[in-house]
């Protein structure tokens, strides 16, 4: 492990590794990445459902997604390594009038930013998802540029490219402390030794609050458990089946291998680091799935798992400098959207840290917004 670095990135999920890649591409200097687990992406990245979409309710999230989608499409050109982005589209099914009203407002915002989103009537919806019960569905939004990807493929691509450019990536390397002198970061302590550095980049996801506490900072991120289920092989899944969200019930589903992935966000889950599988949570997912896709009655469960959303009060990321100490930069709190926003987050971070104007105005993602009480909530969260 290097004894000196220009930047130490804490967290080896896709956010941290993407940030390392984009900083290295800008020849930022000696970059060290610390991952406490045995494998990169062992936290939220490995548990992600893989959705990539720009259909959000806030301008910044739409812009972050649109920038990231461009990168996902040209990932080999960007990094030199292959990773598949399946642009199968993203569809939100709307049954309630209040949801239709809100989604139409978001539709107008999305269109104004150049997103090719469409409004679909029931007959058009059935053409895309004939296996889904649509008796109560009145409208849907659909974007053909959205889709799904394998987080591990993109993580590996960023990792290989970052290593090739000289980034030192250390696994089983846990941050145990941050050294501060006269209000400035001067180094970090790890279970494998100390590193002198003026900059720490907090990409610790659900564990980001713990990093902040090391320097007396209050990082407004809470760990929230989410669960997913995959089915066995199904003979009725069309290869063009889009990522589909039933807004009324909260169910989301997309093709997974030769079956389906099923998920749902339980709003009553309390913050914790518990990722054990709750059978009641699984039952709730399956009940919603059977109600919307009756043909799943004969499906078998292939796998199920739990992971953590790194959730902020407004369900938007935190990207920016920490005011409690000089030299701490946060890239965290993506509230379930870290995979899909990783490219954009890495690029705007590299912009800021190399002294350029960020290609997206991320003022709304400042860590200070929560203490000021001025922030806008992202409501399209699944």
N, C-alpha and C positions, 0 to 999 in steps of 0.2 A: 504494500500500500504506500502511495506517495506520502511524503511528510509535509509537502506544501502543495497547495492548489489555488487556482484563481476562483473556483466555484466548487462547492460540495452540494450535490443534489441528494436529497433524502427521500427515498422511495423509488422502487424499481418496477412500478406499474407502467402502463403505457404513457401516462402523463409525464412521469420523470424521464423515461427513456426518450420520448419524443423531444422533450426540452433539451436533453443532452445532445441529441442529433442536430437540432437546429442551431444551438450555440456552437457546437463544433464546426458546423458548416460555415459559420461566420468567423471561425478562427478566434474564438473568444479567449483561449488560453488553455491551461491545464484544468481539466474537468474530471472530478471524481464523483461517481454515483454509488450510494450505499443502499443495499437491500438487506434487510435483516433475515429474510427467509432463505431457504435453499434454492429457490427458483425465482426468476423474475416474473412479475405478474401474478404472484401467489394470492394476492388480496382480491380486490374488486374486479380487476381485469380478467382474471381466470373465471370469474362467476358471471360475467356480463352476458346478457342475452344477444348482443351483437347488432342491435338496431342502429340505423344511421338515418336521421331525418332532420329536416329543416322546418317542419310544421310546428312552430312554437308561437307563443303569444307575445313575446318581447323581442324588440328589434335586435338586441345584442345576441340573443340565442340564435335567431334566424341567420344573422350574419356569420356567426361562428360556425354554424353547420354548413352554410353554403361554401365558405372557404375550405372547410375540412373535406367536403364532398369532392371538390376539385382535386384535392391531393389524393384522396382514396382512388380516384379514377386514373391518376397518372403515377401511382405509387412506385412502380418499377423505375420510371423516369426520375422520380424524386430521390429514391434511395439506392436503386440498383438491384432491388430484391422484389420478388413476386409476392402478391397477396391479393386475394380475390374480393372484389366488391360487387356483389350481386344487386344490380339496380332493378329489383323486382317491384319497387314502389312501396308506399306506405298509405294505408287507408284508415280513416277514422269514421266509424259508423255512429250515426247520430239518431237517437230516438226521441229525446226530450226537446221541447221547444226552447227551453232556456239554453241548452247546449248548442242548438242550431244558431241561436242569436250570437252567442260568444264566438263560435267557430267562424261564423260569417265575418265578424269583425277582424279576427285573426287572418282570415283568407284575404281580406282587402289589404292588410298590412304586408302579408307575405307577397302578394302580387306586386305591390308598390316597390318591393325590394328586388323584384326580378325572379321570384321563385315560380316555376311553372306548375302551380297548384290548380286543381280543378274541383268543381262541385259536381257530384254525381247524384242522379235520381235513382230510385229503387231499381228500375229496369237495368240501368247501367251497372249498378252495384253487383247484381246477380251474374253479370257477364264475367266479372273479375273473380268473384268468390261464390260459385254456385252451390258449394256444400254448406254455406252458412245460412242459418235461418234469418230472414230479413222481414218477417211479417210486420214487425213494429218499427222498422227502420224507415225514416223519412228522408234522410239525406246523408251524404258522405263527402268528406274531402279526400282527395287523392293527389299524390305527387309522384310522378314517374322517376324523378331523380333520386328519391330516397330508396333505401333498401336495407340489406344486411351484410355483415362481414364477420370474419373470424378474428376476434381480438388477438389471439395468440399469433396468427400469421403476421399481422401488422406490427405487433410488439417485436417479434423476431426480426422483421425487416429493419425496424428502427435500431434495434440492438446491434445487429451485424454492421450496419452502416456507421453507427456511432463508434463502435470498437475500431473499425477500419480507419476512422479519422483521429484515433488516439484517445478516445474517452476511456478512462479506467473504470470498469464496472466491477464492484465487489459484492458478492453474495455472502450470506451469513455474517453480515457486517452491520451491527446495530449501533445507531447513534445513542450515546449514553449521556451526553452533555454538550453544551455550547459555551465556549469561553468568550466573555465580554470584558472589554476594558474601556473605560471612559465612554460608555454608551455605544461602543462599536464592537461588532463581532470580530474576533481575532483568530478563532479556530474552533474545532470540534473535537470531542472525545468519542471514541468508539471502543467496542469490545476487542478491537485488534490494534489499538494504538491511537495516537493523536495526529491531527492534521491541522497545520496552520493555514488559515484562509480568511479572506475578508467578506465572503459571500456564502450564505446558506440558502438554498432554494427548497422550500417546503412542498414536496409533492407526495405527502404521506397519506393522502386520501382520508379514510375514516379515522386515522390516527393523528391527524394534523393538529388537533387541539393539544395533544401531549407534547408535540414539538414546540408549540407556542409557549407552553408553560415553562419550558426550560429557560426562557428569557423574560418571563413575566407578561407575555402577550396572551390576549384572549381571542383565540381563533374560533369563530362561530360555526363550527362544524360538529355535527352529531352523527354517530353511526346508527343506521336504521336497517334492520334485517329485511330482506326480500327473498322470496323463494320462486323457483322455476321447476317445471316438470317437463320431461320429454316423453313422447309416446314411442311405441315400437313402429315397425314399418306399416304404412297405410297405402292401399292401392288406389286411393281416390284423391291424392294430392297432386294438383297440376304444378308443373315446374315453374309456372309464372305466378303462383300463389303469392300475393303481396303480404308484407307485414300488416296485420289487421288488428285494430284496436276497437273494442266495444266500449264506447265511452260510458254508456249507462251502467254497466257492471264493473268496468275497469279491467276486464280480461284483455290480454294481448296474446297474439299467436303468430308464429311464422314457421315456415318449413325448416326442418332440422333433419339432416340426413334424408331418410325416406319416410319420415314421420313429421310430427309437429312439436314445436316448443310452446308451452303454455305458461303464462305468468299473470300475476295480479299483485297490486300494491295494497297491503293491509294498512289502512290509515291508523289503526289502533295500536300498532306495534310501538313499544317504548324504546328509547335509545339504549343500546347495549352492544357489546362485541360478541354476543351469542350468535353463532351461525349453525346451531344444531337444527335439524329438520323437525318442524312442528307438524304432526299429522293433521291437526285441525286446519292449519294453513293450507296444506296440500288438498284437503277435502274441499275447502272453499274454492280453490282454483278449479278443481275437477267439476264441481257443481256448476260453476259459471260456464265452463267449456262445454259441458253436456247440454246446457240450456241453449247455447248459441250454435253448437255443431252437434246435433243429435247422433250423427253417424259415428261419433267417438265412443258410443256405448260399448262397442266390442274391442276398443283399443286397449293395448297393454301399456303399463308404465315401464319405460326403458330406464329412466334415470330421474333423479330429483336432487336438488341441492339448494343451499341457502348462501347468500352473500350479503355484503353491506353496501348500502348507499351512503355516500359522504354528504350529508344533507345540511344545507344552510337555511336560515329563516325564510329567505325568499326563493329558494330552489334555483338559485343561479350561482355560478362559480365565484370564487375569490381569486383575483389575479392582481397582484400589486405589492408595493412595499409596506412592510410592517412599521408602524410609527413608534412602537415601544422600544425599538433598538435599531441601530443603523446596520444594514447588511443582511437583513432577513427578507426574502422575497417569497410570497405565497403563490402557488398554482394548485388550487385545491377546491373542494366544496362543489363538485359538479352535479351533485344531486341525482345521480343515475345516468348522467350524460357524458361521463369522462371519456369513454372510448370514442364516441362520435365527435367530440370536440378536441381530441388530443392534438391533431395536426395544427389547428388554428391556435390553440393555447401555446404550443411550442413556438410557433412563428411569431406571435405577438410578444411573447416573452423575450425571444432573441432580439426583436426590434427594440424593446425598451432597454434591455441590458447592454446593447451596443450603441445606445444613444440616438436611435432613430425614432421618428414618429411612428407609432404602431399602425399597422395597415388597417386595423379596426379600432374605432374609438371604444376603449374598454373602461372609460370613466365609471360607468354604472357597476363595474365589478370590483371597485376599490374596497379593501378591507374596512375602510373607515365608515362605509355607508351604514353599518348597523349601529354604531355609536351615535351617529347623527340622526338616525331614525328615518332617513330619507331613502327609500328604496321601493322598487316596483316588483311585485311577485310574479314569477313565472307560474302560470296556472295549468298549462298543459303538461303535466308530469304523470308518468305512468310507472 
